[in-house]
Amino acid sequence: MSVLPTISTFFIVLSAVLVAIGWVLVAKHKYKQHKKVMIAGAISAILFFVIYASRTIFIGNTSFGGPDDIKIYYTIFLIFHIILATTGAVFGIVTLTLAFKRNIRRHRKIGPITSIIWFFTAITGVAVYLLLYVFYHGGETTSLIKAILGF
């Protein structure tokens, strides 16, 4: 199942790319295309989450396998990413709900903030992936608490 982190990371990057395309489309007043692309971006983010959550529940999380002297920096970065991702997900749900309820005035206000948070979430998510699976070999696969806190 070592391919699952790569697949889930692909979906989070795809969601960010689709959000960027959605920004361009709304700036060009192509609202129908904007809606379709943003829904596709949300679906991509949901696919990421389903894969990530399934892997976490059934397999566990991979702890940092890099040098001990940078482990604290990785842990701080990971906690920042988790907070950012959670915030981005909540903002995303609110932004989509506003759009589907046709509360466009509020949607226009919160949408750009949501997008920026999501871009940073995707970037930091890729960085976590690179640190866990590309630059260093992942540590043991274990529960979420153990992976984050390093117990």
N, CA, C and O atoms as a GROMACS GRO file, in nm:
protein
  604
    1MET      N    1   0.081  -0.120   0.000
    1MET     CA    2   0.000   0.000   0.000
    1MET      C    3   0.085   0.126   0.000
    1MET      O    4   0.035   0.234   0.030
    2SER      N    5   0.211   0.114  -0.033
    2SER     CA    6   0.299   0.230  -0.030
    2SER      C    7   0.265   0.333  -0.138
    2SER      O    8   0.317   0.444  -0.135
    3VAL      N    9   0.180   0.298  -0.231
    3VAL     CA   10   0.141   0.391  -0.337
    3VAL      C   11   0.031   0.487  -0.290
    3VAL      O   12   0.010   0.591  -0.353
    4LEU      N   13  -0.038   0.455  -0.181
    4LEU     CA   14  -0.148   0.540  -0.135
    4LEU      C   15  -0.107   0.683  -0.101
    4LEU      O   16  -0.180   0.776  -0.136
    5PRO      N   17   0.007   0.706  -0.034
    5PRO     CA   18   0.046   0.846  -0.010
    5PRO      C   19   0.068   0.924  -0.140
    5PRO      O   20   0.036   1.043  -0.147
    6THR      N   21   0.122   0.860  -0.240
    6THR     CA   22   0.144   0.927  -0.369
    6THR      C   23   0.011   0.960  -0.434
    6THR      O   24  -0.007   1.070  -0.487
    7ILE      N   25  -0.082   0.867  -0.430
    7ILE     CA   26  -0.214   0.890  -0.490
    7ILE      C   27  -0.287   1.002  -0.415
    7ILE      O   28  -0.344   1.091  -0.478
    8SER      N   29  -0.286   0.997  -0.283
    8SER     CA   30  -0.356   1.101  -0.208
    8SER      C   31  -0.292   1.238  -0.229
    8SER      O   32  -0.363   1.338  -0.239
    9THR      N   33  -0.160   1.243  -0.237
    9THR     CA   34  -0.092   1.371  -0.263
    9THR      C   35  -0.127   1.423  -0.402
    9THR      O   36  -0.144   1.543  -0.420
   10PHE      N   37  -0.138   1.334  -0.499
   10PHE     CA   38  -0.181   1.374  -0.634
   10PHE      C   39  -0.316   1.445  -0.627
   10PHE      O   40  -0.336   1.549  -0.690
   11PHE      N   41  -0.409   1.389  -0.552
   11PHE     CA   42  -0.544   1.447  -0.545
   11PHE      C   43  -0.545   1.583  -0.475
   11PHE      O   44  -0.624   1.670  -0.513
   12ILE      N   45  -0.460   1.603  -0.376
   12ILE     CA   46  -0.459   1.732  -0.310
   12ILE      C   47  -0.396   1.838  -0.401
   12ILE      O   48  -0.439   1.953  -0.402
   13VAL      N   49  -0.294   1.798  -0.478
   13VAL     CA   50  -0.235   1.891  -0.575
   13VAL      C   51  -0.336   1.922  -0.685
   13VAL      O   52  -0.352   2.037  -0.726
   14LEU      N   53  -0.405   1.818  -0.732
   14LEU     CA   54  -0.507   1.840  -0.835
   14LEU      C   55  -0.615   1.936  -0.785
   14LEU      O   56  -0.660   2.022  -0.860
   15SER      N   57  -0.655   1.922  -0.660
   15SER     CA   58  -0.758   2.012  -0.606
   15SER      C   59  -0.708   2.157  -0.608
   15SER      O   60  -0.783   2.248  -0.642
   16ALA      N   61  -0.582   2.178  -0.572
   16ALA     CA   62  -0.527   2.315  -0.573
   16ALA      C   63  -0.518   2.370  -0.714
   16ALA      O   64  -0.546   2.488  -0.737
   17VAL      N   65  -0.478   2.287  -0.809
   17VAL     CA   66  -0.472   2.331  -0.949
   17VAL      C   67  -0.611   2.368  -0.998
   17VAL      O   68  -0.629   2.469  -1.066
   18LEU      N   69  -0.710   2.287  -0.964
   18LEU     CA   70  -0.847   2.317  -1.006
   18LEU      C   71  -0.899   2.445  -0.942
   18LEU      O   72  -0.970   2.522  -1.006
   19VAL      N   73  -0.864   2.468  -0.817
   19VAL     CA   74  -0.904   2.594  -0.751
   19VAL      C   75  -0.839   2.713  -0.822
   19VAL      O   76  -0.903   2.816  -0.841
   20ALA      N   77  -0.713   2.699  -0.862
   20ALA     CA   78  -0.645   2.807  -0.936
   20ALA      C   79  -0.715   2.832  -1.070
   20ALA      O   80  -0.734   2.947  -1.109
   21ILE      N   81  -0.752   2.726  -1.138
   21ILE     CA   82  -0.826   2.741  -1.265
   21ILE      C   83  -0.960   2.808  -1.239
   21ILE      O   84  -1.005   2.892  -1.316
   22GLY      N   85  -1.025   2.769  -1.129
   22GLY     CA   86  -1.152   2.831  -1.092
   22GLY      C   87  -1.140   2.980  -1.069
   22GLY      O   88  -1.228   3.058  -1.104
   23TRP      N   89  -1.028   3.021  -1.008
   23TRP     CA   90  -1.001   3.164  -0.987
   23TRP      C   91  -0.996   3.237  -1.121
   23TRP      O   92  -1.057   3.342  -1.138
   24VAL      N   93  -0.923   3.180  -1.216
   24VAL     CA   94  -0.910   3.242  -1.348
   24VAL      C   95  -1.047   3.251  -1.415
   24VAL      O   96  -1.081   3.354  -1.474
   25LEU      N   97  -1.124   3.144  -1.406
   25LEU     CA   98  -1.255   3.144  -1.470
   25LEU      C   99  -1.350   3.247  -1.411
   25LEU      O  100  -1.422   3.315  -1.485
   26VAL      N  101  -1.351   3.260  -1.279
   26VAL     CA  102  -1.441   3.359  -1.219
   26VAL      C  103  -1.394   3.501  -1.252
   26VAL      O  104  -1.477   3.591  -1.268
   27ALA      N  105  -1.265   3.521  -1.263
   27ALA     CA  106  -1.213   3.653  -1.302
   27ALA      C  107  -1.255   3.689  -1.444
   27ALA      O  108  -1.270   3.806  -1.477
   28LYS      N  109  -1.274   3.588  -1.526
   28LYS     CA  110  -1.319   3.608  -1.664
   28LYS      C  111  -1.472   3.604  -1.675
   28LYS      O  112  -1.527   3.604  -1.785
   29HIS      N  113  -1.540   3.601  -1.561
   29HIS     CA  114  -1.686   3.598  -1.554
   29HIS      C  115  -1.746   3.474  -1.621
   29HIS      O  116  -1.858   3.479  -1.673
   30LYS      N  117  -1.674   3.366  -1.618
   30LYS     CA  118  -1.724   3.238  -1.671
   30LYS      C  119  -1.774   3.156  -1.553
   30LYS      O  120  -1.709   3.061  -1.508
   31TYR      N  121  -1.892   3.195  -1.504
   31TYR     CA  122  -1.942   3.142  -1.378
   31TYR      C  123  -1.981   2.995  -1.384
   31TYR      O  124  -1.959   2.921  -1.288
   32LYS      N  125  -2.039   2.952  -1.494
   32LYS     CA  126  -2.078   2.810  -1.505
   32LYS      C  127  -1.954   2.720  -1.505
   32LYS      O  128  -1.952   2.617  -1.438
   33GLN      N  129  -1.851   2.759  -1.580
   33GLN     CA  130  -1.727   2.681  -1.581
   33GLN      C  131  -1.659   2.686  -1.445
   33GLN      O  132  -1.602   2.587  -1.399
   34HIS      N  133  -1.665   2.804  -1.380
   34HIS     CA  134  -1.608   2.819  -1.246
   34HIS      C  135  -1.672   2.720  -1.150
   34HIS      O  136  -1.604   2.651  -1.074
   35LYS      N  137  -1.804   2.712  -1.154
   35LYS     CA  138  -1.877   2.621  -1.066
   35LYS      C  139  -1.834   2.476  -1.090
   35LYS      O  140  -1.808   2.402  -0.995
   36LYS      N  141  -1.826   2.435  -1.215
   36LYS     CA  142  -1.788   2.297  -1.248
   36LYS      C  143  -1.647   2.265  -1.200
   36LYS      O  144  -1.622   2.158  -1.144
   37VAL      N  145  -1.555   2.356  -1.224
   37VAL     CA  146  -1.416   2.333  -1.186
   37VAL      C  147  -1.401   2.332  -1.034
   37VAL      O  148  -1.325   2.251  -0.981
   38MET      N  149  -1.471   2.419  -0.966
   38MET     CA  150  -1.461   2.422  -0.820
   38MET      C  151  -1.523   2.297  -0.757
   38MET      O  152  -1.472   2.247  -0.657
   39ILE      N  153  -1.631   2.247  -0.816
   39ILE     CA  154  -1.689   2.122  -0.767
   39ILE      C  155  -1.590   2.008  -0.790
   39ILE      O  156  -1.572   1.922  -0.703
   40ALA      N  157  -1.525   2.007  -0.906
   40ALA     CA  158  -1.422   1.905  -0.933
   40ALA      C  159  -1.308   1.916  -0.833
   40ALA      O  160  -1.255   1.814  -0.787
   41GLY      N  161  -1.269   2.039  -0.798
   41GLY     CA  162  -1.165   2.060  -0.698
   41GLY      C  163  -1.207   2.007  -0.562
   41GLY      O  164  -1.126   1.947  -0.491
   42ALA      N  165  -1.333   2.028  -0.526
   42ALA     CA  166  -1.385   1.977  -0.399
   42ALA      C  167  -1.388   1.825  -0.399
   42ALA      O  168  -1.353   1.762  -0.299
   43ILE      N  169  -1.429   1.766  -0.509
   43ILE     CA  170  -1.431   1.620  -0.520
   43ILE      C  171  -1.290   1.564  -0.508
   43ILE      O  172  -1.268   1.463  -0.442
   44SER      N  173  -1.195   1.631  -0.570
   44SER     CA  174  -1.055   1.589  -0.561
   44SER      C  175  -1.006   1.596  -0.416
   44SER      O  176  -0.935   1.506  -0.370
   45ALA      N  177  -1.043   1.700  -0.345
   45ALA     CA  178  -1.004   1.713  -0.204
   45ALA      C  179  -1.070   1.604  -0.120
   45ALA      O  180  -1.009   1.550  -0.028
   46ILE      N  181  -1.195   1.572  -0.151
   46ILE     CA  182  -1.264   1.465  -0.079
   46ILE      C  183  -1.197   1.330  -0.106
   46ILE      O  184  -1.182   1.249  -0.015
   47LEU      N  185  -1.158   1.306  -0.231
   47LEU     CA  186  -1.087   1.182  -0.263
   47LEU      C  187  -0.956   1.173  -0.184
   47LEU      O  188  -0.922   1.067  -0.132
   48PHE      N  189  -0.885   1.286  -0.175
   48PHE     CA  190  -0.764   1.288  -0.092
   48PHE      C  191  -0.799   1.244   0.049
   48PHE      O  192  -0.735   1.155   0.106
   49PHE      N  193  -0.901   1.307   0.106
   49PHE     CA  194  -0.934   1.281   0.246
   49PHE      C  195  -0.976   1.136   0.268
   49PHE      O  196  -0.936   1.075   0.368
   50VAL      N  197  -1.055   1.082   0.178
   50VAL     CA  198  -1.099   0.942   0.191
   50VAL      C  199  -0.980   0.847   0.189
   50VAL      O  200  -0.972   0.755   0.269
   51ILE      N  201  -0.887   0.870   0.096
   51ILE     CA  202  -0.767   0.786   0.088
   51ILE      C  203  -0.682   0.803   0.213
   51ILE      O  204  -0.638   0.705   0.273
   52TYR      N  205  -0.660   0.928   0.253
   52TYR     CA  206  -0.578   0.955   0.371
   52TYR      C  207  -0.641   0.894   0.497
   52TYR      O  208  -0.572   0.826   0.573
   53ALA      N  209  -0.769   0.919   0.517
   53ALA     CA  210  -0.836   0.868   0.638
   53ALA      C  211  -0.839   0.715   0.639
   53ALA      O  212  -0.817   0.653   0.743
   54SER      N  213  -0.865   0.654   0.524
   54SER     CA  214  -0.867   0.507   0.515
   54SER      C  215  -0.730   0.450   0.548
   54SER      O  216  -0.719   0.353   0.623
   55ARG      N  217  -0.628   0.511   0.493
   55ARG     CA  218  -0.492   0.463   0.520
   55ARG      C  219  -0.459   0.480   0.669
   55ARG      O  220  -0.399   0.391   0.730
   56THR      N  221  -0.498   0.592   0.725
   56THR     CA  222  -0.470   0.617   0.866
   56THR      C  223  -0.542   0.516   0.955
   56THR      O  224  -0.485   0.464   1.051
   57ILE      N  225  -0.667   0.490   0.923
   57ILE     CA  226  -0.747   0.399   1.005
   57ILE      C  227  -0.697   0.255   0.991
   57ILE      O  228  -0.680   0.185   1.091
   58PHE      N  229  -0.674   0.212   0.868
   58PHE     CA  230  -0.646   0.070   0.845
   58PHE      C  231  -0.497   0.034   0.849
   58PHE      O  232  -0.461  -0.078   0.883
   59ILE      N  233  -0.412   0.129   0.816
   59ILE     CA  234  -0.268   0.100   0.811
   59ILE      C  235  -0.192   0.176   0.919
   59ILE      O  236  -0.100   0.123   0.981
   60GLY      N  237  -0.230   0.299   0.940
   60GLY     CA  238  -0.161   0.384   1.036
   60GLY      C  239  -0.089   0.495   0.963
   60GLY      O  240  -0.092   0.503   0.840
   61ASN      N  241  -0.025   0.581   1.039
   61ASN     CA  242   0.054   0.691   0.982
   61ASN      C  243   0.201   0.657   0.988
   61ASN      O  244   0.246   0.579   1.073
   62THR      N  245   0.274   0.715   0.897
   62THR     CA  246   0.418   0.694   0.893
   62THR      C  247   0.487   0.804   0.970
   62THR      O  248   0.462   0.922   0.948
   63SER      N  249   0.574   0.765   1.062
   63SER     CA  250   0.649   0.864   1.139
   63SER      C  251   0.768   0.914   1.055
   63SER      O  252   0.807   0.850   0.957
   64PHE      N  253   0.823   1.026   1.096
   64PHE     CA  254   0.937   1.085   1.026
   64PHE      C  255   1.058   0.994   1.038
   64PHE      O  256   1.094   0.951   1.147
   65GLY      N  257   1.120   0.965   0.926
   65GLY     CA  258   1.235   0.875   0.924
   65GLY      C  259   1.366   0.946   0.899
   65GLY      O  260   1.470   0.881   0.881
   66GLY      N  261   1.364   1.078   0.897
   66GLY     CA  262   1.486   1.155   0.872
   66GLY      C  263   1.571   1.168   0.996
   66GLY      O  264   1.543   1.107   1.099
   67PRO      N  265   1.674   1.249   0.986
   67PRO     CA  266   1.767   1.268   1.098
   67PRO      C  267   1.698   1.324   1.223
   67PRO      O  268   1.608   1.407   1.214
   68ASP      N  269   1.743   1.275   1.338
   68ASP     CA  270   1.684   1.319   1.464
   68ASP      C  271   1.699   1.469   1.488
   68ASP      O  272   1.614   1.530   1.553
   69ASP      N  273   1.807   1.530   1.436
   69ASP     CA  274   1.830   1.672   1.462
   69ASP      C  275   1.732   1.764   1.389
   69ASP      O  276   1.723   1.881   1.423
   70ILE      N  277   1.659   1.714   1.290
   70ILE     CA  278   1.558   1.797   1.224
   70ILE      C  279   1.415   1.749   1.252
   70ILE      O  280   1.319   1.807   1.202
   71LYS      N  281   1.404   1.644   1.332
   71LYS     CA  282   1.272   1.588   1.362
   71LYS      C  283   1.180   1.690   1.428
   71LYS      O  284   1.061   1.694   1.396
   72ILE      N  285   1.231   1.773   1.518
   72ILE     CA  286   1.148   1.873   1.585
   72ILE      C  287   1.094   1.975   1.484
   72ILE      O  288   0.980   2.018   1.496
   73TYR      N  289   1.175   2.012   1.385
   73TYR     CA  290   1.130   2.107   1.282
   73TYR      C  291   1.022   2.044   1.195
   73TYR      O  292   0.923   2.108   1.159
   74TYR      N  293   1.042   1.916   1.162
   74TYR     CA  294   0.940   1.844   1.086
   74TYR      C  295   0.810   1.838   1.165
   74TYR      O  296   0.702   1.862   1.109
   75THR      N  297   0.818   1.807   1.293
   75THR     CA  298   0.699   1.795   1.377
   75THR      C  299   0.624   1.927   1.385
   75THR      O  300   0.501   1.929   1.373
   76ILE      N  301   0.694   2.036   1.404
   76ILE     CA  302   0.631   2.169   1.409
   76ILE      C  303   0.566   2.199   1.274
   76ILE      O  304   0.454   2.248   1.269
   77PHE      N  305   0.636   2.169   1.166
   77PHE     CA  306   0.583   2.190   1.031
   77PHE      C  307   0.458   2.106   1.009
   77PHE      O  308   0.360   2.154   0.952
   78LEU      N  309   0.460   1.980   1.053
   78LEU     CA  310   0.346   1.891   1.038
   78LEU      C  311   0.226   1.943   1.115
   78LEU      O  312   0.114   1.942   1.064
   79ILE      N  313   0.247   1.989   1.237
   79ILE     CA  314   0.136   2.044   1.316
   79ILE      C  315   0.078   2.167   1.247
   79ILE      O  316  -0.043   2.183   1.241
   80PHE      N  317   0.166   2.254   1.194
   80PHE     CA  318   0.120   2.371   1.117
   80PHE      C  319   0.036   2.325   0.998
   80PHE      O  320  -0.070   2.382   0.971
   81HIS      N  321   0.083   2.224   0.926
   81HIS     CA  322   0.009   2.173   0.810
   81HIS      C  323  -0.127   2.118   0.851
   81HIS      O  324  -0.227   2.144   0.784
   82ILE      N  325  -0.133   2.044   0.959
   82ILE     CA  326  -0.260   1.986   1.005
   82ILE      C  327  -0.360   2.096   1.042
   82ILE      O  328  -0.477   2.087   1.007
   83ILE      N  329  -0.312   2.198   1.112
   83ILE     CA  330  -0.400   2.311   1.148
   83ILE      C  331  -0.448   2.382   1.021
   83ILE      O  332  -0.566   2.415   1.009
   84LEU      N  333  -0.356   2.405   0.929
   84LEU     CA  334  -0.390   2.470   0.802
   84LEU      C  335  -0.491   2.387   0.723
   84LEU      O  336  -0.588   2.441   0.670
   85ALA      N  337  -0.469   2.256   0.715
   85ALA     CA  338  -0.559   2.168   0.640
   85ALA      C  339  -0.698   2.164   0.703
   85ALA      O  340  -0.798   2.165   0.632
   86THR      N  341  -0.703   2.159   0.834
   86THR     CA  342  -0.832   2.157   0.903
   86THR      C  343  -0.907   2.288   0.880
   86THR      O  344  -1.026   2.290   0.852
   87THR      N  345  -0.834   2.398   0.894
   87THR     CA  346  -0.893   2.530   0.868
   87THR      C  347  -0.941   2.541   0.724
   87THR      O  348  -1.051   2.589   0.698
   88GLY      N  349  -0.858   2.496   0.630
   88GLY     CA  350  -0.894   2.500   0.489
   88GLY      C  351  -1.017   2.416   0.458
   88GLY      O  352  -1.101   2.456   0.378
   89ALA      N  353  -1.027   2.300   0.521
   89ALA     CA  354  -1.143   2.214   0.499
   89ALA      C  355  -1.271   2.280   0.550
   89ALA      O  356  -1.374   2.277   0.484
   90VAL      N  357  -1.263   2.339   0.668
   90VAL     CA  358  -1.381   2.408   0.724
   90VAL      C  359  -1.420   2.526   0.636
   90VAL      O  360  -1.537   2.544   0.602
   91PHE      N  361  -1.321   2.606   0.598
   91PHE     CA  362  -1.349   2.718   0.507
   91PHE      C  363  -1.406   2.668   0.374
   91PHE      O  364  -1.497   2.730   0.319
   92GLY      N  365  -1.353   2.558   0.325
   92GLY     CA  366  -1.402   2.503   0.199
   92GLY      C  367  -1.548   2.463   0.207
   92GLY      O  368  -1.626   2.492   0.117
   93ILE      N  369  -1.584   2.396   0.315
   93ILE     CA  370  -1.725   2.355   0.333
   93ILE      C  371  -1.815   2.478   0.342
   93ILE      O  372  -1.922   2.481   0.281
   94VAL      N  373  -1.772   2.578   0.417
   94VAL     CA  374  -1.852   2.701   0.430
   94VAL      C  375  -1.863   2.770   0.295
   94VAL      O  376  -1.972   2.814   0.257
   95THR      N  377  -1.754   2.781   0.222
   95THR     CA  378  -1.754   2.849   0.093
   95THR      C  379  -1.845   2.777  -0.007
   95THR      O  380  -1.922   2.841  -0.078
   96LEU      N  381  -1.836   2.646  -0.012
   96LEU     CA  382  -1.922   2.569  -0.102
   96LEU      C  383  -2.069   2.581  -0.061
   96LEU      O  384  -2.157   2.593  -0.147
   97THR      N  385  -2.095   2.577   0.068
   97THR     CA  386  -2.233   2.590   0.116
   97THR      C  387  -2.291   2.725   0.077
   97THR      O  388  -2.405   2.733   0.033
   98LEU      N  389  -2.213   2.830   0.093
   98LEU     CA  390  -2.259   2.963   0.053
   98LEU      C  391  -2.291   2.968  -0.097
   98LEU      O  392  -2.390   3.027  -0.138
   99ALA      N  393  -2.206   2.906  -0.177
   99ALA     CA  394  -2.228   2.905  -0.322
   99ALA      C  395  -2.355   2.828  -0.357
   99ALA      O  396  -2.436   2.875  -0.437
  100PHE      N  397  -2.372   2.710  -0.297
  100PHE     CA  398  -2.490   2.629  -0.328
  100PHE      C  399  -2.620   2.692  -0.278
  100PHE      O  400  -2.727   2.669  -0.334
  101LYS      N  401  -2.610   2.771  -0.172
  101LYS     CA  402  -2.727   2.843  -0.121
  101LYS      C  403  -2.749   2.975  -0.195
  101LYS      O  404  -2.841   3.050  -0.165
  102ARG      N  405  -2.662   3.001  -0.292
  102ARG     CA  406  -2.668   3.122  -0.376
  102ARG      C  407  -2.647   3.249  -0.294
  102ARG      O  408  -2.699   3.355  -0.329
  103ASN      N  409  -2.571   3.238  -0.186
  103ASN     CA  410  -2.534   3.357  -0.109
  103ASN      C  411  -2.402   3.406  -0.168
  103ASN      O  412  -2.296   3.395  -0.106
  104ILE      N  413  -2.411   3.460  -0.288
  104ILE     CA  414  -2.292   3.494  -0.367
  104ILE      C  415  -2.213   3.609  -0.304
  104ILE      O  416  -2.091   3.611  -0.314
  105ARG      N  417  -2.281   3.703  -0.241
  105ARG     CA  418  -2.210   3.815  -0.178
  105ARG      C  419  -2.112   3.762  -0.074
  105ARG      O  420  -1.995   3.802  -0.074
  106ARG      N  421  -2.156   3.675   0.015
  106ARG     CA  422  -2.067   3.620   0.118
  106ARG      C  423  -1.967   3.521   0.057
  106ARG      O  424  -1.852   3.513   0.100
  107HIS      N  425  -2.012   3.447  -0.044
  107HIS     CA  426  -1.924   3.353  -0.112
  107HIS      C  427  -1.804   3.427  -0.174
  107HIS      O  428  -1.690   3.381  -0.166
  108ARG      N  429  -1.831   3.542  -0.235
  108ARG     CA  430  -1.724   3.622  -0.295
  108ARG      C  431  -1.625   3.675  -0.191
  108ARG      O  432  -1.507   3.691  -0.219
  109LYS      N  433  -1.674   3.701  -0.071
  109LYS     CA  434  -1.586   3.750   0.035
  109LYS      C  435  -1.496   3.640   0.089
  109LYS      O  436  -1.375   3.661   0.107
  110ILE      N  437  -1.553   3.524   0.116
  110ILE     CA  438  -1.477   3.418   0.181
  110ILE      C  439  -1.400   3.330   0.081
  110ILE      O  440  -1.300   3.269   0.118
  111GLY      N  441  -1.446   3.324  -0.044
  111GLY     CA  442  -1.383   3.239  -0.145
  111GLY      C  443  -1.234   3.262  -0.165
  111GLY      O  444  -1.157   3.166  -0.164
  112PRO      N  445  -1.191   3.387  -0.181
  112PRO     CA  446  -1.048   3.411  -0.199
  112PRO      C  447  -0.965   3.370  -0.077
  112PRO      O  448  -0.853   3.320  -0.091
  113ILE      N  449  -1.019   3.391   0.042
  113ILE     CA  450  -0.948   3.350   0.164
  113ILE      C  451  -0.935   3.198   0.168
  113ILE      O  452  -0.828   3.144   0.198
  114THR      N  453  -1.044   3.131   0.136
  114THR     CA  454  -1.044   2.984   0.132
  114THR      C  455  -0.941   2.933   0.033
  114THR      O  456  -0.867   2.840   0.062
  115SER      N  457  -0.938   2.994  -0.084
  115SER     CA  458  -0.844   2.951  -0.189
  115SER      C  459  -0.700   2.966  -0.144
  115SER      O  460  -0.619   2.875  -0.164
  116ILE      N  461  -0.668   3.077  -0.083
  116ILE     CA  462  -0.530   3.100  -0.036
  116ILE      C  463  -0.493   2.998   0.070
  116ILE      O  464  -0.383   2.941   0.068
  117ILE      N  465  -0.584   2.974   0.164
  117ILE     CA  466  -0.557   2.873   0.267
  117ILE      C  467  -0.534   2.737   0.200
  117ILE      O  468  -0.444   2.663   0.238
  118TRP      N  469  -0.617   2.706   0.100
  118TRP     CA  470  -0.605   2.576   0.033
  118TRP      C  471  -0.474   2.564  -0.046
  118TRP      O  472  -0.414   2.456  -0.049
  119PHE      N  473  -0.430   2.671  -0.107
  119PHE     CA  474  -0.302   2.667  -0.178
  119PHE      C  475  -0.189   2.635  -0.081
  119PHE      O  476  -0.103   2.551  -0.109
  120PHE      N  477  -0.189   2.701   0.034
  120PHE     CA  478  -0.085   2.674   0.134
  120PHE      C  479  -0.098   2.532   0.192
  120PHE      O  480   0.003   2.468   0.222
  121THR      N  481  -0.220   2.486   0.206
  121THR     CA  482  -0.241   2.348   0.252
  121THR      C  483  -0.181   2.250   0.154
  121THR      O  484  -0.112   2.156   0.194
  122ALA      N  485  -0.206   2.270   0.025
  122ALA     CA  486  -0.153   2.180  -0.077
  122ALA      C  487   0.000   2.185  -0.080
  122ALA      O  488   0.066   2.081  -0.088
  123ILE      N  489   0.055   2.304  -0.073
  123ILE     CA  490   0.201   2.318  -0.076
  123ILE      C  491   0.265   2.251   0.044
  123ILE      O  492   0.363   2.178   0.030
  124THR      N  493   0.210   2.276   0.163
  124THR     CA  494   0.268   2.213   0.281
  124THR      C  495   0.243   2.062   0.281
  124THR      O  496   0.324   1.986   0.334
  125GLY      N  497   0.132   2.019   0.223
  125GLY     CA  498   0.106   1.876   0.211
  125GLY      C  499   0.208   1.806   0.122
  125GLY      O  500   0.253   1.696   0.153
  126VAL      N  501   0.242   1.870   0.012
  126VAL     CA  502   0.346   1.815  -0.076
  126VAL      C  503   0.480   1.811  -0.002
  126VAL      O  504   0.555   1.715  -0.015
  127ALA      N  505   0.508   1.916   0.075
  127ALA     CA  506   0.634   1.918   0.151
  127ALA      C  507   0.638   1.802   0.252
  127ALA      O  508   0.741   1.737   0.267
  128VAL      N  509   0.527   1.777   0.321
  128VAL     CA  510   0.521   1.665   0.415
  128VAL      C  511   0.544   1.533   0.340
  128VAL      O  512   0.621   1.448   0.386
  129TYR      N  513   0.479   1.518   0.226
  129TYR     CA  514   0.497   1.397   0.145
  129TYR      C  515   0.645   1.379   0.105
  129TYR      O  516   0.701   1.270   0.118
  130LEU      N  517   0.706   1.487   0.058
  130LEU     CA  518   0.846   1.479   0.017
  130LEU      C  519   0.937   1.442   0.134
  130LEU      O  520   1.029   1.361   0.118
  131LEU      N  521   0.912   1.501   0.250
  131LEU     CA  522   0.994   1.472   0.367
  131LEU      C  523   0.974   1.329   0.418
  131LEU      O  524   1.068   1.268   0.469
  132LEU      N  525   0.855   1.277   0.404
  132LEU     CA  526   0.826   1.142   0.454
  132LEU      C  527   0.864   1.030   0.357
  132LEU      O  528   0.904   0.922   0.399
  133TYR      N  529   0.851   1.056   0.227
  133TYR     CA  530   0.863   0.945   0.131
  133TYR      C  531   0.968   0.963   0.023
  133TYR      O  532   1.004   0.866  -0.043
  134VAL      N  533   1.018   1.085   0.004
  134VAL     CA  534   1.113   1.109  -0.106
  134VAL      C  535   1.252   1.143  -0.052
  134VAL      O  536   1.349   1.073  -0.082
  135PHE      N  537   1.261   1.248   0.027
  135PHE     CA  538   1.392   1.290   0.078
  135PHE      C  539   1.447   1.194   0.182
  135PHE      O  540   1.568   1.170   0.188
  136TYR      N  541   1.358   1.139   0.263
  136TYR     CA  542   1.397   1.042   0.366
  136TYR      C  543   1.305   0.922   0.356
  136TYR      O  544   1.191   0.934   0.311
  137HIS      N  545   1.353   0.809   0.397
  137HIS     CA  546   1.267   0.691   0.403
  137HIS      C  547   1.178   0.706   0.525
  137HIS      O  548   1.225   0.744   0.633
  138GLY      N  549   1.051   0.677   0.508
  138GLY     CA  550   0.958   0.690   0.619
  138GLY      C  551   0.999   0.602   0.736
  138GLY      O  552   1.059   0.496   0.719
  139GLY      N  553   0.965   0.649   0.854
  139GLY     CA  554   0.989   0.571   0.974
  139GLY      C  555   0.884   0.462   0.986
  139GLY      O  556   0.823   0.423   0.886
  140GLU      N  557   0.863   0.415   1.106
  140GLU     CA  558   0.764   0.310   1.126
  140GLU      C  559   0.625   0.363   1.100
  140GLU      O  560   0.597   0.481   1.119
  141THR      N  561   0.538   0.274   1.056
  141THR     CA  562   0.399   0.310   1.037
  141THR      C  563   0.327   0.277   1.166
  141THR      O  564   0.328   0.163   1.213
  142THR      N  565   0.263   0.379   1.222
  142THR     CA  566   0.204   0.364   1.354
  142THR      C  567   0.083   0.455   1.367
  142THR      O  568   0.042   0.518   1.269
  143SER      N  569   0.027   0.463   1.482
  143SER     CA  570  -0.092   0.544   1.504
  143SER      C  571  -0.060   0.693   1.484
  143SER      O  572   0.055   0.735   1.488
  144LEU      N  573  -0.164   0.770   1.462
  144LEU     CA  574  -0.151   0.914   1.438
  144LEU      C  575  -0.080   0.985   1.552
  144LEU      O  576   0.010   1.066   1.528
  145ILE      N  577  -0.118   0.957   1.674
  145ILE     CA  578  -0.058   1.024   1.789
  145ILE      C  579   0.091   0.994   1.798
  145ILE      O  580   0.172   1.084   1.821
  146LYS      N  581   0.128   0.869   1.780
  146LYS     CA  582   0.269   0.832   1.784
  146LYS      C  583   0.348   0.899   1.672
  146LYS      O  584   0.460   0.944   1.694
  147ALA      N  585   0.289   0.906   1.552
  147ALA     CA  586   0.359   0.967   1.439
  147ALA      C  587   0.381   1.117   1.462
  147ALA      O  588   0.488   1.169   1.430
  148ILE      N  589   0.281   1.186   1.516
  148ILE     CA  590   0.293   1.330   1.536
  148ILE      C  591   0.386   1.362   1.652
  148ILE      O  592   0.473   1.448   1.640
  149LEU      N  593   0.367   1.294   1.764
  149LEU     CA  594   0.442   1.328   1.884
  149LEU      C  595   0.574   1.252   1.897
  149LEU      O  596   0.656   1.284   1.982
  150GLY      N  597   0.594   1.153   1.813
  150GLY     CA  598   0.722   1.082   1.812
  150GLY      C  599   0.743   0.986   1.927
  150GLY      O  600   0.857   0.953   1.959
  151PHE      N  601   0.636   0.940   1.991
  151PHE     CA  602   0.650   0.843   2.101
  151PHE      C  603   0.698   0.709   2.050
  151PHE      O  604   0.715   0.615   2.128
   0.00000   0.00000   0.00000
